[in-house]
Amino acid sequence: MRYWLDADTFINANNGPYPILNARSFWKSLTDQVKQGRIVAPKRVFDEVTKGRKKDDALAIWMKLRKTEGLCQKCTLQIDKIATKIGDYVFGGRYQPRHAMEFSKGADPWLIAFAIDDHGTVVTNESKKYANAQKVRIPDVCDHFNVRCITLNELIIEINLQF
């Protein structure tokens, strides 16, 4: 099984408990999983993490060094079709148009579409706690499309990431 990581997973890990420059063993373990093909990300997630950052930004450098190892998966026609179905769902009346538009502008629909196509698991730090949230959240959309969705901490335990 492959794990499709959301941009917030990389960003929050680096900005929070696992800064790249201080928690090198965490990022080395993550790199090993990327090289094994277990941890992947769509190009849109790659872009969210790398664009607009300073040239010497450690996270952007880390991502760019692993771009060809699976952290910049290119979209296919099949993925686009699935992302369109996800868009149809979020614009279908459950969410206010402004929230649906905000969700659709980012990488989230494609992240979920890749996981659907791959029978993979989405990894995000977005909360599953608010079932009646008005904002479109990855875990809610994953639930609707029967896609497994876990947090980074759950991933660490599930794949026994050692660092």
C-alpha positions in Angstrom: 0.0 0.0 0.0 1.1 3.5 -0.8 0.6 6.6 1.4 -0.3 9.8 -0.3 0.9 12.7 1.8 -0.8 16.1 1.9 1.3 19.3 1.9 0.3 20.0 5.5 1.9 16.7 6.6 5.4 17.8 5.3 5.0 21.5 6.4 3.6 20.8 9.9 6.2 18.1 10.5 9.0 20.6 9.6 7.5 23.5 11.4 6.5 21.5 14.5 8.0 18.4 16.1 10.4 17.4 13.3 12.4 20.4 11.9 14.6 19.1 9.1 17.8 20.6 10.5 17.2 19.2 14.0 15.3 15.9 13.4 17.5 14.4 10.7 16.7 10.8 11.6 13.0 11.4 11.1 13.6 12.8 7.6 16.1 10.1 6.8 13.5 7.5 7.7 10.9 9.3 5.6 13.4 9.4 2.7 13.8 5.6 3.0 10.0 5.2 2.7 10.0 7.5 -0.3 12.8 5.4 -2.0 10.8 2.2 -1.3 7.8 3.8 -3.1 5.6 3.7 0.0 5.3 7.5 0.5 4.3 9.5 -2.5 2.7 12.8 -3.3 1.1 14.4 -6.4 2.8 17.2 -8.3 0.2 19.7 -6.9 1.3 18.8 -3.3 5.0 19.1 -4.4 4.1 22.6 -5.8 2.3 23.7 -2.6 5.3 22.7 -0.5 8.1 24.1 -2.8 6.7 27.2 -4.5 7.2 30.6 -3.0 9.8 29.4 -0.5 13.3 30.9 -0.3 16.0 29.2 -2.3 17.7 27.9 0.9 14.5 26.6 2.5 15.3 23.2 4.0 11.9 21.6 3.3 11.8 22.8 -0.3 15.3 21.5 -0.8 14.4 18.1 0.8 11.3 17.8 -1.5 13.2 18.8 -4.7 15.9 16.2 -4.0 13.2 13.6 -3.9 11.1 14.9 -6.8 11.9 12.0 -9.1 11.6 9.4 -6.4 7.8 9.8 -6.0 7.1 13.2 -4.4 6.0 14.8 -7.7 3.6 12.3 -9.3 2.2 13.7 -12.6 -1.5 13.7 -13.2 -3.0 11.4 -15.8 -6.3 11.6 -17.6 -7.7 9.0 -15.2 -6.7 11.1 -12.2 -8.3 14.2 -13.8 -11.5 12.3 -14.2 -11.6 11.2 -10.6 -10.7 14.8 -9.5 -13.7 16.0 -11.5 -16.0 13.6 -9.7 -14.6 14.9 -6.4 -15.3 18.4 -7.6 -18.8 17.5 -8.6 -19.3 16.2 -5.0 -18.0 19.3 -3.2 -19.9 21.6 -5.5 -23.0 19.4 -5.3 -24.8 21.4 -2.5 -23.2 19.9 0.6 -20.8 22.8 0.9 -21.1 26.5 0.3 -19.7 27.5 -3.1 -16.9 29.6 -1.5 -15.7 26.6 0.6 -16.0 24.3 -2.4 -13.9 26.8 -4.5 -11.3 27.1 -1.8 -10.9 23.3 -1.6 -10.8 22.9 -5.4 -8.1 25.5 -5.9 -5.5 23.5 -4.0 -4.0 20.0 -4.3 -6.6 18.3 -2.2 -8.9 16.9 -4.9 -5.9 15.5 -6.8 -4.4 14.0 -3.6 -7.6 12.1 -3.0 -7.9 11.2 -6.7 -4.5 9.6 -6.7 -5.3 7.6 -3.6 -8.6 6.4 -5.1 -6.8 5.4 -8.3 -4.0 3.7 -6.4 -6.1 2.1 -3.7 -3.8 4.0 -1.3 -4.2 5.9 1.9 -4.3 9.7 2.3 -2.2 11.1 5.1 -3.2 14.6 6.4 -3.3 16.5 9.6 -6.8 17.8 8.9 -9.1 17.0 11.7 -11.9 14.3 11.5 -13.6 15.7 14.6 -16.2 18.0 13.1 -18.7 16.0 11.1 -20.9 19.1 10.4 -18.0 21.4 9.3 -18.9 23.8 6.6 -15.4 23.9 5.3 -14.5 21.1 2.9 -12.0 18.8 4.7 -9.9 16.0 3.3 -11.1 13.4 5.8 -14.8 14.1 5.0 -14.2 13.8 1.2 -12.2 10.7 1.8 -15.0 9.2 3.8 -17.5 10.0 1.0 -15.3 8.2 -1.5 -14.4 5.3 0.8 -10.7 6.3 0.9 -8.7 5.6 4.0 -7.4 8.7 5.6 -4.9 8.9 8.6 -2.7 11.4 10.3 1.1 11.5 10.3 1.2 10.1 13.8 -0.9 7.2 12.7 1.4 6.6 9.7 4.4 6.6 11.9 2.9 3.8 14.0 1.4 1.9 11.1 4.6 1.6 9.1 6.7 1.4 12.2 8.8 4.4 11.2 12.0 4.3 13.2 14.0 7.4 13.9 
